[in-house]
Amino acid sequence: MKNLLLFLCLCLGLAPLLAMPTAKSIFYADSYMLRAYGVEANYWNPAKLSNDGRTEIWLPLSNTAIYASNNSLDLDTYNYFVSRDTLFARDKIRLLDKIDGGLRLSSNGTTSIFGFARENVAISASAKIYVKGALAEDYVKILLYGNTEDSYEFVRSDTNFSSLAYTDITYGVGDFTLPFIPEPVPAIKAGFSVSLLTGIYSIDTQEYNGHITNSLDDGLSARQEIKLRAGLGGLGFKGMLGLYSEITPDFEAGITLDNIAGFLHWGLKTEMECFCISADSVFVSNINEDFFVQETERIDIDPFTSSLPPQLRLAAMYKHKYAVVSADWVHGFKETASTSAIGTLSLAASFLPLKAVGLSWGISLPNSRNPVRVSYGIDFKTKINNFGLAVQSYDSLLPGYKSKGVSLGLFANLGF
């Protein structure tokens, strides 16, 4: 029982990876909208595509970031439980306290395919994958204590899984000054990018209903019904509109709206996976290997479309000779594999102790779905190259035994 419980936790906590807009955002815990320029501005704010006339080139895999995290298990907790032959009452209480309402994951990863930016125009391509999952706390209680209640009800909002993977080819134009701005108001720059998307796969929970009842007269009855919709091979589109303004020589503010008219239409292979496990009027006296019925059905369905809901980002940045500080607020309009309906605030600072060396630090504040994230990065600059490495810790100030997840980011580009 203990091994099964830990396996479920690890499936949620160390699941396959998922995706950030670009790798360098890990250096700043996602407070990156006004810091991005050149190729990266295609994904953050195309109004900032201008890069002082320099040409920038991305190479395949040169901008890569991955992470896996969960809301419950840090490495210390995992090591504690795998070292136990038996879970005592205090161990079970400790584990349930860690779960905090249910097991949840949120992970992402991205890698570059190519990129080119010159003056106020950029074209780029990248690959992304997203994974989200949740498991209701009552499932863990049943694994630990058995059926202690007369009835349990499970719904899709508490137990679900979704994943999405696609590649993009993105074209952006920026550095336009909006006309008709009154004289006292600072100039406002605008830009836009459009992305042609090629879907790799999509999986999402369409329906989930479950119940378990237990009584002396009727015995144990249970039913779990799951419907997963899957798509393979698709085409889609999304757009981004960005604005920013230098309010003073040292202070900038900006806003973007991403996933404008965003969608992926799946048509190469589409199907519905239906799973049903049921048991009726089961008593201890007649339990055998056939006491439950399992049904699995795979149905071909018509092509379908996955929406990419709009996502709003607000940002501000203050520049000093030796340091730059920034703040970003991002909020999706709907909860999906790639967007969150709960807003997140990120803060970051970068320092220039040497002309060719930069240090960065960022923190993404926790919300009801995600733990705090803290980032540390270092990058090196030459006349034609910029490269760096960053690490991010989840629910812990430093990566280590108290972290509930880790991110790694690597970037390198050429400029001339």
Secondary structure, DSSP 4 states (H G I P E B T S, - for coil): -HHHHHHHHHHHHSPPP---SSGGGGGGTT--TTT--GGGHHHH-GGG---TT-EEEE-TTSSEEEEEEBSS--HHHHHHHHT-SS--HHHHHHHHHHHTTEEEEEEEEEEEEEEEEETTEEEEEEEEEEEEEEEEHHHHHHHHH---SSEEEEETTTSEEEEEEEEEEEEEEEEEEPSS--TTSPPEEEEEEEEEEEEEEEEEEEEEEEEEEEETTTEEEEEEEEEEEEEEEEEEEEEEEEEEEEEETTEEEEEEEEEEEEEEEEEEEEEEEEEEEEEEEE-GGG--TTSSEEEEEEEE---EEEEE--EEEEEEEEE-SSEEEEEEEEEESS--SS--SS-EEEEEEEEEEETTEEEEEEEE---SSS--EEEEEEEEE-SSEEEEEEEEEESSSSSSTT-SEEEEEEEEEEE-
